[in-house]
Amino acid sequence: MFISVVILNFNRPSFIKNNIIPELEKIDLIDEILISHGKEETYFESKSKKIKNFKHWGEYNEKYGLVLRFITANEAKNDKIIIMDDDIIPYENTIEKLNSLIEKDKNRLYGLYGRNIDLDNKYIIENVFGNVPIVLTRLLITTKEMIKYFLDNFRNYENDVIKNSKPFWNGEDILFSLLSIKKYNNLPFVIDSNHYNRLSNYLSLGEAISTGNNNHKLYRENMTKELKDKLKVKEKIKTETKIEKRKSQFSYFFFNSILVYFPIIIIVIFLLIYYVYIKYK
């Protein structure tokens, strides 16, 4: 009944250690947190008994890149696995919702961040919810069976573009999503649920894993089109995509970060100033 969580540690060790781990430890459904450390200089250890550390820097990181998410997940003791980024914290009710969904039907992926593909096969950077073609590894839940299926097949799609991508195997979430459609004949399902986004995401873009790739969007568009055609899931996606809701990048981040409290803070400060002014006028 328990869930394992997989996190890649590269540039944000402090947030993982001081924020993510303490919050995940409070969630009873989670009894294992696997951390893949991609840089020796950002390696850390935690006192948490739930933590399992993997030293994946050096040649191991060069060989697998972002596929280390799945290499690490394959070491999980549980069948249900959450893969998440290092700058997001899911709340307990969100974990419960994802767990409930996958308990009812394990033959698809579930997550919080979806992407759509338009009629011209273009990858659209907009948060979409419902039956969608792509769910991001920003936060998703899957099974050990799907992890193994990915690891058995991902090298078949490793073309020259992927081999030269920065970071290596950028777009692993696209292949993971499309492979899940091929395997289960079901599109991923994405929900709009509570979580916390690290505020400094937009103040420290140099930490982002995609930083340094000026053609990030174009790369993902081309990768989506090529993989969709190669996996022969184009018609499935066209007929079964059902977008229930859309949210812009900013609005989804805003309402799931401390920014949403800023207007309230400003109003409180204004009222305090007004009160002091009236009292001592």
C-alpha positions in Angstrom: 0.0 0.0 0.0 3.0 2.3 0.4 4.7 4.6 -2.2 8.3 5.2 -3.1 9.4 8.7 -4.1 12.3 9.4 -6.6 14.1 12.7 -6.7 17.2 13.8 -8.8 19.6 16.0 -6.8 21.8 18.2 -9.0 21.7 21.9 -8.1 19.2 22.3 -5.2 20.4 20.0 -2.3 19.4 22.5 0.4 15.8 22.6 -0.7 15.6 18.8 -0.9 17.2 18.3 2.5 15.6 21.2 4.4 12.2 21.4 2.7 11.1 18.5 0.6 12.3 15.6 2.8 10.8 17.0 6.1 7.4 17.4 4.3 7.4 14.0 2.6 8.3 12.3 6.0 5.0 13.5 7.4 3.0 11.6 4.7 2.2 8.1 6.0 1.7 6.7 2.4 5.4 7.4 1.6 7.8 5.0 3.3 10.8 5.4 1.0 12.6 8.3 -0.7 15.2 7.5 -3.2 17.7 10.3 -4.2 19.9 10.1 -7.2 22.9 12.4 -6.7 24.2 13.6 -10.0 27.0 15.8 -8.7 29.5 14.9 -6.0 29.7 18.5 -4.8 26.0 18.6 -4.0 25.8 15.2 -2.3 24.3 15.1 1.1 23.1 12.6 3.7 19.9 12.8 5.8 19.0 11.4 9.2 15.7 10.3 7.8 15.3 6.5 7.9 13.2 6.7 4.7 16.2 7.9 2.6 18.2 5.8 0.1 21.1 7.6 -1.5 22.6 6.7 -4.9 25.9 8.2 -6.0 25.2 8.7 -9.7 27.8 11.3 -10.6 30.6 10.8 -13.1 30.4 8.1 -15.8 27.0 6.9 -14.5 25.4 10.3 -15.0 27.1 10.7 -18.4 25.7 7.3 -19.5 22.1 7.8 -18.5 21.4 11.5 -17.9 17.8 12.2 -17.0 17.0 8.5 -17.4 18.5 8.2 -14.0 15.0 9.0 -12.7 13.9 5.5 -14.0 17.2 3.8 -13.1 16.7 4.9 -9.5 13.0 4.1 -9.5 13.8 0.6 -10.6 15.5 0.2 -7.2 12.3 1.0 -5.3 10.8 -1.6 -3.0 7.2 -0.5 -3.7 5.1 -1.0 -6.8 3.8 2.5 -6.7 6.4 5.2 -7.5 6.2 9.0 -7.5 8.8 10.7 -9.7 9.2 14.4 -8.8 11.4 17.4 -9.3 13.6 19.0 -6.7 11.7 22.3 -6.4 8.2 21.1 -5.7 6.4 19.8 -2.6 3.1 17.8 -3.0 0.6 18.1 -0.2 -0.7 15.0 1.6 -4.2 15.3 0.0 -2.6 15.4 -3.4 -0.6 12.3 -2.7 -3.8 10.6 -1.5 -5.6 11.6 -4.7 -2.9 10.3 -6.9 -2.7 7.1 -4.9 -6.5 6.6 -5.1 -6.4 7.0 -8.9 -3.6 4.5 -9.5 -5.2 2.1 -7.1 -8.3 2.1 -9.2 -6.5 1.7 -12.5 -2.7 1.0 -12.7 -2.7 1.0 -16.5 -1.9 4.7 -17.1 0.1 7.5 -15.7 -1.2 10.2 -13.4 0.3 13.6 -12.6 0.0 17.3 -11.9 1.5 18.9 -15.0 0.2 18.0 -18.5 1.1 19.1 -22.0 -0.9 19.0 -25.1 -0.1 18.5 -28.8 -1.9 20.6 -31.4 -3.2 19.6 -34.8 0.1 20.6 -36.3 2.0 18.2 -34.0 3.4 21.1 -32.0 4.2 20.7 -28.3 2.3 23.3 -26.4 3.8 24.8 -23.2 0.6 25.2 -21.2 -0.7 23.3 -18.2 -3.6 21.1 -19.2 -5.7 18.7 -17.2 -7.7 15.6 -18.1 -6.8 13.0 -20.6 -3.6 14.4 -22.1 -0.8 13.0 -24.3 2.1 14.1 -22.1 2.5 14.2 -18.3 5.7 15.8 -17.0 8.0 14.1 -14.6 7.7 17.3 -12.5 5.4 15.2 -10.5 3.7 11.9 -11.5 2.8 8.5 -10.2 3.5 5.3 -12.0 4.2 1.6 -11.3 7.3 -0.6 -11.2 6.0 -2.4 -14.3 5.9 0.8 -16.3 9.4 1.8 -15.1 10.8 -1.6 -16.3 9.0 -1.2 -19.6 10.7 2.2 -20.2 14.1 0.8 -19.3 13.6 -2.1 -21.7 12.8 0.2 -24.6 14.3 3.7 -24.2 17.6 2.9 -26.0 15.5 2.1 -29.1 14.7 5.8 -29.4 18.1 7.2 -28.6 18.8 9.1 -31.8 21.6 11.7 -32.5 19.5 14.6 -31.3 18.9 13.0 -27.9 22.6 11.9 -27.6 23.6 15.6 -28.1 20.8 17.0 -25.8 21.6 19.2 -22.8 21.1 17.7 -20.3 21.5 14.2 -21.8 18.2 12.5 -22.5 16.2 15.7 -22.1 12.6 14.9 -23.0 12.6 11.6 -21.1 9.1 12.5 -19.9 7.8 12.7 -23.4 9.0 9.2 -24.2 7.8 7.9 -20.9 4.3 9.3 -21.6 4.1 8.1 -25.2 5.4 4.6 -24.2 2.7 4.4 -21.6 0.1 5.1 -24.3 1.5 2.4 -26.4 1.7 -0.1 -23.6 -1.6 0.5 -21.9 -3.7 2.0 -24.7 -4.6 4.8 -22.3 -3.6 8.4 -22.2 -2.1 9.8 -19.0 -4.5 11.6 -16.7 -3.6 14.9 -15.1 -5.3 16.5 -12.1 -5.2 20.1 -10.7 -4.3 19.5 -7.1 -2.5 21.4 -4.3 1.3 21.6 -4.1 4.0 24.1 -3.3 6.3 25.5 -5.9 9.7 26.9 -4.7 9.4 30.7 -5.1 13.0 31.2 -6.1 12.5 29.1 -9.3 12.1 32.3 -11.2 14.9 34.0 -9.3 17.5 31.3 -9.9 17.0 30.0 -13.4 20.6 29.0 -13.5 19.7 26.0 -11.3 17.1 24.7 -13.7 18.0 21.5 -15.5 17.0 22.9 -18.9 19.1 26.1 -18.5 21.7 26.4 -21.3 19.4 24.9 -23.9 18.2 27.9 -26.0 16.2 25.6 -28.3 14.4 23.8 -25.4 10.9 24.3 -26.8 11.8 23.5 -30.4 13.7 20.4 -29.3 10.7 19.1 -27.4 8.4 19.9 -30.4 10.6 17.9 -32.7 11.1 15.1 -30.2 7.3 14.8 -29.7 6.5 14.7 -33.4 9.2 12.1 -34.1 8.3 9.8 -31.2 4.5 10.1 -31.7 4.9 9.0 -35.3 7.5 6.2 -34.5 5.3 4.8 -31.7 2.2 5.0 -33.9 0.1 6.7 -31.2 -0.9 9.7 -33.3 -4.5 8.7 -33.9 -5.0 7.6 -30.3 -3.9 11.0 -29.1 -6.0 12.8 -31.6 -9.2 11.0 -30.7 -8.9 10.5 -27.0 -7.3 13.8 -25.7 -9.9 15.4 -23.6 -8.8 18.7 -22.0 -10.9 19.5 -19.0 -9.1 22.6 -17.9 -6.2 24.9 -18.9 -3.9 27.1 -16.9 -1.1 29.3 -17.9 2.5 28.7 -16.6 2.2 31.8 -14.4 -1.2 31.2 -13.0 -0.5 27.6 -12.0 2.7 28.6 -10.4 1.2 31.7 -8.7 -1.7 29.8 -7.0 0.7 27.0 -5.8 3.4 29.2 -4.3 3.8 31.8 -1.5 3.1 34.5 -4.1 -0.7 33.9 -3.6 -0.4 35.3 -0.1 1.4 38.5 -1.1 -1.8 40.5 -1.7 -3.1 39.5 1.7 0.2 40.5 3.3 0.1 43.9 1.6 -3.5 44.5 2.7 -2.6 43.6 6.3 0.4 45.9 6.3 -1.7 48.7 4.8 -4.4 48.2 7.5 -1.7 48.3 10.3 -0.2 51.5 8.9 -3.7 53.0 8.7 -4.5 51.9 12.3 -1.3 53.4 13.6 -1.9 56.6 11.6 -5.5 57.0 13.0 -4.4 56.2 16.6 -1.5 58.6 16.8 -2.9 61.3 14.5 
